[in-house]
Amino acid sequence: MTSESVAGILGAIVAAIVLVAAVAYGPIGQFGKPAKPAAVQQPATAAPAAPAPRGPVIRDVPN
């Protein structure tokens, strides 16, 4: 067994572990999770007011 084949096998094992961890902890949506009932969801709240524009204040200067 050459070092290249050992490295390939170890690389495949590490890749499989990373793939399993990504599926287990990643955001996949509802896959593997119970569906939320529609009646329990929070009602939509009003959007907050738009913040005042920021930047330099330009005022007219009398002559």
PyMOL commands that set and color helices and strands:
alter all, ss='L'
color gray80, all
select helices_A, chain A and resi 3-25+38-40
alter helices_A, ss='H'
color red, helices_A
deselect
rebuild
show_as cartoon
